[in-house]
Amino acid sequence: MAKKVVATLQAQGKEFAKVIRTVRSEKTGAYTFTEDIVPNDRVQEYLSKR
């Protein structure tokens, strides 16, 4: 049963990308990283917005 679940997640996981962005804190000026899972066709849209 567990092998079926892993196989289906691997097949569907190729439609998404993990996007890591740096964001500067206005309060301290330090950089932090935000990680999000985004569909492949919306990666450029996600990166272009601030």
C-alpha distance matrix in Angstrom:
0.0 3.8 5.5 5.4 6.8 9.1 10.2 11.3 13.0 14.8 16.1 17.4 18.7 21.4 23.3 24.2 26.4 27.1 30.8 32.9 36.4 39.3 41.1 44.5 45.2 48.6 49.2 48.9 48.8 45.8 43.0 39.4 36.2 34.0 30.5 29.0 26.2 28.0 27.3 28.8 31.6 32.9 33.1 36.9 37.6 35.9 37.9 41.1 41.3 42.6
3.8 0.0 3.8 5.4 5.2 6.4 8.7 10.2 10.9 12.6 14.6 15.9 16.5 19.3 21.4 21.9 23.8 24.1 27.8 29.7 33.3 36.0 38.0 41.2 42.0 45.4 46.0 45.6 45.5 42.4 39.5 36.0 32.9 30.8 27.4 26.1 23.5 25.6 25.3 26.7 29.7 30.8 30.7 34.5 35.4 33.5 35.2 38.6 38.8 39.9
5.5 3.8 0.0 3.8 5.5 5.2 6.1 8.7 10.1 10.7 12.5 14.5 15.3 17.6 20.1 21.0 22.8 23.6 27.4 29.4 33.1 36.0 38.2 41.6 42.7 46.2 47.0 46.5 46.0 42.9 39.9 36.5 33.2 31.2 27.6 26.3 23.5 25.3 24.6 25.5 28.6 30.0 29.9 33.5 34.7 33.1 34.7 38.0 38.6 39.9
5.4 5.4 3.8 0.0 3.8 5.5 5.1 6.3 8.7 10.1 10.8 12.6 14.2 16.5 18.4 19.7 22.2 23.3 27.1 29.5 33.1 36.2 38.3 41.8 42.9 46.2 47.2 46.9 46.5 43.5 40.4 37.0 33.6 31.3 27.6 25.9 22.7 24.1 23.0 24.1 26.8 28.5 28.8 32.4 33.3 32.0 33.9 37.1 37.5 39.1
6.8 5.2 5.5 3.8 0.0 3.8 5.5 5.3 6.3 8.7 10.1 10.9 12.0 15.0 16.7 17.4 19.7 20.6 24.3 26.6 30.1 33.2 35.1 38.5 39.5 42.7 43.7 43.5 43.2 40.3 37.3 33.7 30.4 28.0 24.4 22.6 19.6 21.3 20.6 22.1 24.9 26.1 26.4 30.1 30.8 29.2 31.2 34.4 34.6 36.0
9.1 6.4 5.2 5.5 3.8 0.0 3.8 5.5 5.2 6.3 8.8 10.2 10.4 13.0 15.4 15.9 17.7 18.5 22.3 24.4 28.1 31.1 33.2 36.7 37.9 41.3 42.3 41.8 41.3 38.3 35.2 31.8 28.4 26.3 22.6 21.2 18.3 20.2 19.6 20.6 23.8 25.1 24.8 28.5 29.6 27.9 29.5 32.9 33.4 34.7
10.2 8.7 6.1 5.1 5.5 3.8 0.0 3.8 5.5 5.3 6.4 8.9 10.0 11.8 14.3 15.7 17.8 19.3 23.0 25.6 29.2 32.4 34.7 38.3 39.8 43.1 44.4 44.0 43.2 40.2 36.9 33.7 30.2 28.0 24.3 22.5 19.3 20.5 19.3 19.8 22.8 24.6 24.6 28.1 29.4 28.2 29.8 33.0 33.8 35.5
11.3 10.2 8.7 6.3 5.3 5.5 3.8 0.0 3.8 5.4 5.2 6.3 8.4 10.7 12.2 13.8 16.6 18.3 22.0 24.8 28.2 31.6 33.6 37.3 38.6 41.8 43.2 43.1 42.3 39.6 36.3 33.0 29.5 26.9 23.2 21.0 17.6 18.4 16.9 18.0 20.6 22.3 22.8 26.4 27.3 26.2 28.2 31.2 31.8 33.6
13.0 10.9 10.1 8.7 6.3 5.2 5.5 3.8 0.0 3.8 5.4 5.3 5.7 8.9 10.5 11.2 13.6 14.9 18.6 21.2 24.7 28.0 30.0 33.6 34.9 38.2 39.5 39.3 38.6 35.8 32.6 29.3 25.7 23.2 19.5 17.5 14.2 15.5 14.6 15.8 18.8 20.1 20.2 23.9 24.8 23.3 25.2 28.4 28.9 30.5
14.8 12.6 10.7 10.1 8.7 6.3 5.3 5.4 3.8 0.0 3.8 5.6 5.1 6.9 9.8 10.7 12.6 14.2 17.9 20.6 24.2 27.5 29.9 33.5 35.2 38.5 40.0 39.6 38.6 35.7 32.3 29.2 25.6 23.5 19.7 17.9 14.6 15.7 14.6 15.0 18.2 19.8 19.5 23.0 24.5 23.2 24.6 27.9 28.9 30.6
16.1 14.6 12.5 10.8 10.1 8.8 6.4 5.2 5.4 3.8 0.0 3.8 5.6 6.2 8.4 10.6 13.2 15.6 19.1 22.2 25.6 29.1 31.5 35.2 37.0 40.1 41.8 41.7 40.5 37.8 34.3 31.3 27.6 25.3 21.5 19.3 15.7 15.9 13.9 14.0 16.8 19.0 19.2 22.6 23.9 23.2 24.9 27.8 28.9 31.0
17.4 15.9 14.5 12.6 10.9 10.2 8.9 6.3 5.3 5.6 3.8 0.0 3.8 5.5 6.0 8.0 11.2 13.7 17.0 20.3 23.5 27.1 29.1 32.8 34.5 37.4 39.2 39.3 38.2 35.8 32.3 29.2 25.6 22.9 19.2 16.6 12.9 12.9 10.8 11.7 14.3 16.1 16.7 20.2 21.1 20.3 22.4 25.2 26.0 28.1
18.7 16.5 15.3 14.2 12.0 10.4 10.0 8.4 5.7 5.1 5.6 3.8 0.0 3.8 5.4 5.7 8.2 10.2 13.8 16.9 20.2 23.7 25.9 29.6 31.4 34.5 36.2 36.1 34.9 32.4 28.9 25.8 22.2 19.7 15.9 13.7 10.1 10.7 9.5 10.3 13.5 14.8 14.7 18.3 19.5 18.3 19.9 23.1 23.9 25.7
21.4 19.3 17.6 16.5 15.0 13.0 11.8 10.7 8.9 6.9 6.2 5.5 3.8 0.0 3.8 5.5 7.5 10.5 13.6 16.9 20.1 23.8 26.2 29.9 32.1 35.1 37.1 36.9 35.4 32.9 29.3 26.6 22.8 20.6 17.0 14.8 11.4 11.0 9.1 8.4 11.6 13.7 13.3 16.6 18.3 17.7 19.0 21.9 23.3 25.5
23.3 21.4 20.1 18.4 16.7 15.4 14.3 12.2 10.5 9.8 8.4 6.0 5.4 3.8 0.0 3.8 7.0 10.5 13.0 16.7 19.4 23.2 25.3 29.0 31.1 33.9 36.1 36.3 34.7 32.6 29.0 26.3 22.6 20.0 16.6 13.8 10.2 8.8 6.0 5.8 8.5 10.6 11.1 14.4 15.6 15.3 17.1 19.7 20.9 23.4
24.2 21.9 21.0 19.7 17.4 15.9 15.7 13.8 11.2 10.7 10.6 8.0 5.7 5.5 3.8 0.0 3.8 6.9 9.5 13.1 15.9 19.6 21.7 25.4 27.4 30.3 32.4 32.5 31.0 28.8 25.3 22.5 18.9 16.2 12.8 10.0 6.5 5.5 4.3 5.1 8.5 9.3 9.0 12.7 13.8 12.6 14.4 17.4 18.3 20.4
26.4 23.8 22.8 22.2 19.7 17.7 17.8 16.6 13.6 12.6 13.2 11.2 8.2 7.5 7.0 3.8 0.0 3.8 6.2 9.7 12.7 16.4 18.8 22.5 24.7 27.7 29.9 29.7 28.0 25.7 22.1 19.5 15.8 13.6 10.3 8.3 5.7 5.4 6.1 5.7 9.3 9.4 7.5 11.1 12.8 11.2 12.1 15.4 16.7 18.4
27.1 24.1 23.6 23.3 20.6 18.5 19.3 18.3 14.9 14.2 15.6 13.7 10.2 10.5 10.5 6.9 3.8 0.0 3.8 6.6 10.0 13.5 15.9 19.6 21.7 24.9 26.8 26.4 24.9 22.4 18.8 16.1 12.3 10.2 6.8 5.7 4.6 6.3 8.8 9.1 12.4 11.4 9.0 12.3 13.8 11.3 11.7 15.4 16.2 17.1
30.8 27.8 27.4 27.1 24.3 22.3 23.0 22.0 18.6 17.9 19.1 17.0 13.8 13.6 13.0 9.5 6.2 3.8 0.0 3.8 6.5 10.2 12.7 16.4 18.7 21.7 24.0 23.7 21.9 19.7 16.0 13.6 10.0 8.1 5.7 5.3 6.2 6.9 9.9 10.0 12.4 10.6 7.5 10.1 11.5 8.7 8.3 12.1 12.9 13.6
32.9 29.7 29.4 29.5 26.6 24.4 25.6 24.8 21.2 20.6 22.2 20.3 16.9 16.9 16.7 13.1 9.7 6.6 3.8 0.0 3.8 6.9 9.8 13.3 15.7 19.0 21.0 20.4 18.5 16.1 12.4 10.1 6.5 5.6 4.5 6.6 9.0 10.3 13.6 13.7 16.0 13.9 10.7 12.4 13.8 10.6 9.3 12.9 13.5 13.1
36.4 33.3 33.1 33.1 30.1 28.1 29.2 28.2 24.7 24.2 25.6 23.5 20.2 20.1 19.4 15.9 12.7 10.0 6.5 3.8 0.0 3.8 6.4 10.0 12.7 15.7 18.1 17.7 15.5 13.6 9.9 8.3 5.5 5.3 6.6 8.6 11.5 12.2 15.5 15.7 17.2 14.6 11.4 12.2 13.0 9.8 7.8 10.9 11.1 10.0
39.3 36.0 36.0 36.2 33.2 31.1 32.4 31.6 28.0 27.5 29.1 27.1 23.7 23.8 23.2 19.6 16.4 13.5 10.2 6.9 3.8 0.0 3.8 6.7 9.7 12.8 15.1 14.3 11.9 9.9 6.3 5.6 4.6 6.4 9.1 11.7 15.0 15.9 19.2 19.4 20.9 18.1 15.0 15.3 15.9 12.9 10.6 12.8 12.7 10.6
41.1 38.0 38.2 38.3 35.1 33.2 34.7 33.6 30.0 29.9 31.5 29.1 25.9 26.2 25.3 21.7 18.8 15.9 12.7 9.8 6.4 3.8 0.0 3.8 6.4 9.3 11.8 11.6 9.6 8.4 5.5 5.3 6.1 7.2 10.6 12.9 16.4 17.3 20.8 21.4 22.5 19.3 16.7 16.8 16.6 13.5 11.7 13.2 12.1 9.1
44.5 41.2 41.6 41.8 38.5 36.7 38.3 37.3 33.6 33.5 35.2 32.8 29.6 29.9 29.0 25.4 22.5 19.6 16.4 13.3 10.0 6.7 3.8 0.0 3.8 6.3 8.9 8.4 5.9 5.7 4.4 6.2 8.7 10.5 14.1 16.5 20.2 21.0 24.5 25.1 26.0 22.8 20.3 20.0 19.7 16.8 14.9 15.8 14.5 11.1
45.2 42.0 42.7 42.9 39.5 37.9 39.8 38.6 34.9 35.2 37.0 34.5 31.4 32.1 31.1 27.4 24.7 21.7 18.7 15.7 12.7 9.7 6.4 3.8 0.0 3.8 5.4 5.7 5.0 5.5 6.1 7.2 10.3 11.8 15.6 17.9 21.6 22.8 26.4 27.5 28.4 25.0 22.8 22.8 22.1 19.1 17.7 18.6 16.6 13.0
48.6 45.4 46.2 46.2 42.7 41.3 43.1 41.8 38.2 38.5 40.1 37.4 34.5 35.1 33.9 30.3 27.7 24.9 21.7 19.0 15.7 12.8 9.3 6.3 3.8 0.0 3.8 5.8 5.4 8.0 9.4 11.0 14.0 15.1 18.9 20.9 24.6 25.4 28.9 30.0 30.5 27.0 25.0 24.6 23.6 20.9 19.5 19.7 17.5 13.8
49.2 46.0 47.0 47.2 43.7 42.3 44.4 43.2 39.5 40.0 41.8 39.2 36.2 37.1 36.1 32.4 29.9 26.8 24.0 21.0 18.1 15.1 11.8 8.9 5.4 3.8 0.0 3.8 6.0 8.2 10.7 12.0 15.4 16.7 20.4 22.6 26.4 27.6 31.3 32.5 33.4 29.8 27.9 27.8 26.8 23.8 22.7 23.2 20.9 17.2
48.9 45.6 46.5 46.9 43.5 41.8 44.0 43.1 39.3 39.6 41.7 39.3 36.1 36.9 36.3 32.5 29.7 26.4 23.7 20.4 17.7 14.3 11.6 8.4 5.7 5.8 3.8 0.0 3.8 5.4 8.7 10.6 14.3 16.4 20.1 22.9 26.7 28.1 31.8 32.8 34.0 30.6 28.3 28.3 27.8 24.7 23.1 24.0 22.2 18.6
48.8 45.5 46.0 46.5 43.2 41.3 43.2 42.3 38.6 38.6 40.5 38.2 34.9 35.4 34.7 31.0 28.0 24.9 21.9 18.5 15.5 11.9 9.6 5.9 5.0 5.4 6.0 3.8 0.0 3.8 6.6 9.5 13.0 15.4 19.1 21.9 25.6 26.7 30.3 30.9 32.0 28.7 26.2 25.8 25.6 22.7 20.7 21.4 20.1 16.5
45.8 42.4 42.9 43.5 40.3 38.3 40.2 39.6 35.8 35.7 37.8 35.8 32.4 32.9 32.6 28.8 25.7 22.4 19.7 16.1 13.6 9.9 8.4 5.7 5.5 8.0 8.2 5.4 3.8 0.0 3.8 6.6 10.2 13.1 16.6 19.7 23.4 24.9 28.6 29.2 30.6 27.5 24.8 24.8 24.9 21.9 19.8 21.2 20.1 16.8
43.0 39.5 39.9 40.4 37.3 35.2 36.9 36.3 32.6 32.3 34.3 32.3 28.9 29.3 29.0 25.3 22.1 18.8 16.0 12.4 9.9 6.3 5.5 4.4 6.1 9.4 10.7 8.7 6.6 3.8 0.0 3.8 6.9 10.0 13.3 16.5 20.1 21.5 25.1 25.5 27.1 24.1 21.2 21.4 21.7 18.6 16.5 18.2 17.5 14.4
39.4 36.0 36.5 37.0 33.7 31.8 33.7 33.0 29.3 29.2 31.3 29.2 25.8 26.6 26.3 22.5 19.5 16.1 13.6 10.1 8.3 5.6 5.3 6.2 7.2 11.0 12.0 10.6 9.5 6.6 3.8 0.0 3.8 6.7 10.1 13.3 17.0 18.8 22.5 23.3 25.1 22.2 19.5 20.3 20.5 17.1 15.5 17.8 16.8 14.1
36.2 32.9 33.2 33.6 30.4 28.4 30.2 29.5 25.7 25.6 27.6 25.6 22.2 22.8 22.6 18.9 15.8 12.3 10.0 6.5 5.5 4.6 6.1 8.7 10.3 14.0 15.4 14.3 13.0 10.2 6.9 3.8 0.0 3.8 6.6 10.1 13.5 15.5 19.1 19.9 21.9 19.2 16.3 17.6 18.1 14.6 13.2 16.0 15.5 13.5
34.0 30.8 31.2 31.3 28.0 26.3 28.0 26.9 23.2 23.5 25.3 22.9 19.7 20.6 20.0 16.2 13.6 10.2 8.1 5.6 5.3 6.4 7.2 10.5 11.8 15.1 16.7 16.4 15.4 13.1 10.0 6.7 3.8 0.0 3.8 6.7 10.4 12.3 16.1 17.4 19.3 16.5 14.1 15.8 15.8 12.1 11.6 14.6 13.7 12.2
30.5 27.4 27.6 27.6 24.4 22.6 24.3 23.2 19.5 19.7 21.5 19.2 15.9 17.0 16.6 12.8 10.3 6.8 5.7 4.5 6.6 9.1 10.6 14.1 15.6 18.9 20.4 20.1 19.1 16.6 13.3 10.1 6.6 3.8 0.0 3.8 7.0 9.6 13.3 14.6 17.0 14.7 12.3 14.8 15.2 11.6 11.7 15.2 14.7 14.2
29.0 26.1 26.3 25.9 22.6 21.2 22.5 21.0 17.5 17.9 19.3 16.6 13.7 14.8 13.8 10.0 8.3 5.7 5.3 6.6 8.6 11.7 12.9 16.5 17.9 20.9 22.6 22.9 21.9 19.7 16.5 13.3 10.1 6.7 3.8 0.0 3.8 6.2 10.0 11.9 14.1 11.8 10.1 13.1 13.1 9.6 10.8 14.2 13.6 14.0
26.2 23.5 23.5 22.7 19.6 18.3 19.3 17.6 14.2 14.6 15.7 12.9 10.1 11.4 10.2 6.5 5.7 4.6 6.2 9.0 11.5 15.0 16.4 20.2 21.6 24.6 26.4 26.7 25.6 23.4 20.1 17.0 13.5 10.4 7.0 3.8 0.0 3.8 7.0 9.3 11.9 10.3 9.3 12.9 13.1 10.4 12.1 15.5 15.3 16.5
28.0 25.6 25.3 24.1 21.3 20.2 20.5 18.4 15.5 15.7 15.9 12.9 10.7 11.0 8.8 5.5 5.4 6.3 6.9 10.3 12.2 15.9 17.3 21.0 22.8 25.4 27.6 28.1 26.7 24.9 21.5 18.8 15.5 12.3 9.6 6.2 3.8 0.0 3.8 6.3 8.3 6.6 6.2 9.9 9.9 7.9 10.3 13.2 13.4 15.3
27.3 25.3 24.6 23.0 20.6 19.6 19.3 16.9 14.6 14.6 13.9 10.8 9.5 9.1 6.0 4.3 6.1 8.8 9.9 13.6 15.5 19.2 20.8 24.5 26.4 28.9 31.3 31.8 30.3 28.6 25.1 22.5 19.1 16.1 13.3 10.0 7.0 3.8 0.0 3.8 5.6 5.6 6.7 10.2 10.4 9.7 12.2 14.7 15.3 17.8
28.8 26.7 25.5 24.1 22.1 20.6 19.8 18.0 15.8 15.0 14.0 11.7 10.3 8.4 5.8 5.1 5.7 9.1 10.0 13.7 15.7 19.4 21.4 25.1 27.5 30.0 32.5 32.8 30.9 29.2 25.5 23.3 19.9 17.4 14.6 11.9 9.3 6.3 3.8 0.0 3.8 5.5 5.6 8.6 10.1 10.2 11.8 14.2 15.7 18.5
31.6 29.7 28.6 26.8 24.9 23.8 22.8 20.6 18.8 18.2 16.8 14.3 13.5 11.6 8.5 8.5 9.3 12.4 12.4 16.0 17.2 20.9 22.5 26.0 28.4 30.5 33.4 34.0 32.0 30.6 27.1 25.1 21.9 19.3 17.0 14.1 11.9 8.3 5.6 3.8 0.0 3.8 5.9 7.6 8.4 9.8 11.8 13.1 14.7 18.0
32.9 30.8 30.0 28.5 26.1 25.1 24.6 22.3 20.1 19.8 19.0 16.1 14.8 13.7 10.6 9.3 9.4 11.4 10.6 13.9 14.6 18.1 19.3 22.8 25.0 27.0 29.8 30.6 28.7 27.5 24.1 22.2 19.2 16.5 14.7 11.8 10.3 6.6 5.6 5.5 3.8 0.0 3.8 5.7 5.2 6.2 8.7 10.1 11.2 14.3
33.1 30.7 29.9 28.8 26.4 24.8 24.6 22.8 20.2 19.5 19.2 16.7 14.7 13.3 11.1 9.0 7.5 9.0 7.5 10.7 11.4 15.0 16.7 20.3 22.8 25.0 27.9 28.3 26.2 24.8 21.2 19.5 16.3 14.1 12.3 10.1 9.3 6.2 6.7 5.6 5.9 3.8 0.0 3.8 5.5 5.1 6.2 8.7 10.4 13.1
36.9 34.5 33.5 32.4 30.1 28.5 28.1 26.4 23.9 23.0 22.6 20.2 18.3 16.6 14.4 12.7 11.1 12.3 10.1 12.4 12.2 15.3 16.8 20.0 22.8 24.6 27.8 28.3 25.8 24.8 21.4 20.3 17.6 15.8 14.8 13.1 12.9 9.9 10.2 8.6 7.6 5.7 3.8 0.0 3.8 5.4 5.1 6.1 8.8 11.9
37.6 35.4 34.7 33.3 30.8 29.6 29.4 27.3 24.8 24.5 23.9 21.1 19.5 18.3 15.6 13.8 12.8 13.8 11.5 13.8 13.0 15.9 16.6 19.7 22.1 23.6 26.8 27.8 25.6 24.9 21.7 20.5 18.1 15.8 15.2 13.1 13.1 9.9 10.4 10.1 8.4 5.2 5.5 3.8 0.0 3.8 5.5 5.3 6.6 10.1
35.9 33.5 33.1 32.0 29.2 27.9 28.2 26.2 23.3 23.2 23.2 20.3 18.3 17.7 15.3 12.6 11.2 11.3 8.7 10.6 9.8 12.9 13.5 16.8 19.1 20.9 23.8 24.7 22.7 21.9 18.6 17.1 14.6 12.1 11.6 9.6 10.4 7.9 9.7 10.2 9.8 6.2 5.1 5.4 3.8 0.0 3.8 5.6 5.7 8.3
37.9 35.2 34.7 33.9 31.2 29.5 29.8 28.2 25.2 24.6 24.9 22.4 19.9 19.0 17.1 14.4 12.1 11.7 8.3 9.3 7.8 10.6 11.7 14.9 17.7 19.5 22.7 23.1 20.7 19.8 16.5 15.5 13.2 11.6 11.7 10.8 12.1 10.3 12.2 11.8 11.8 8.7 6.2 5.1 5.5 3.8 0.0 3.8 5.6 7.5
41.1 38.6 38.0 37.1 34.4 32.9 33.0 31.2 28.4 27.9 27.8 25.2 23.1 21.9 19.7 17.4 15.4 15.4 12.1 12.9 10.9 12.8 13.2 15.8 18.6 19.7 23.2 24.0 21.4 21.2 18.2 17.8 16.0 14.6 15.2 14.2 15.5 13.2 14.7 14.2 13.1 10.1 8.7 6.1 5.3 5.6 3.8 0.0 3.8 6.5
41.3 38.8 38.6 37.5 34.6 33.4 33.8 31.8 28.9 28.9 28.9 26.0 23.9 23.3 20.9 18.3 16.7 16.2 12.9 13.5 11.1 12.7 12.1 14.5 16.6 17.5 20.9 22.2 20.1 20.1 17.5 16.8 15.5 13.7 14.7 13.6 15.3 13.4 15.3 15.7 14.7 11.2 10.4 8.8 6.6 5.7 5.6 3.8 0.0 3.8
42.6 39.9 39.9 39.1 36.0 34.7 35.5 33.6 30.5 30.6 31.0 28.1 25.7 25.5 23.4 20.4 18.4 17.1 13.6 13.1 10.0 10.6 9.1 11.1 13.0 13.8 17.2 18.6 16.5 16.8 14.4 14.1 13.5 12.2 14.2 14.0 16.5 15.3 17.8 18.5 18.0 14.3 13.1 11.9 10.1 8.3 7.5 6.5 3.8 0.0
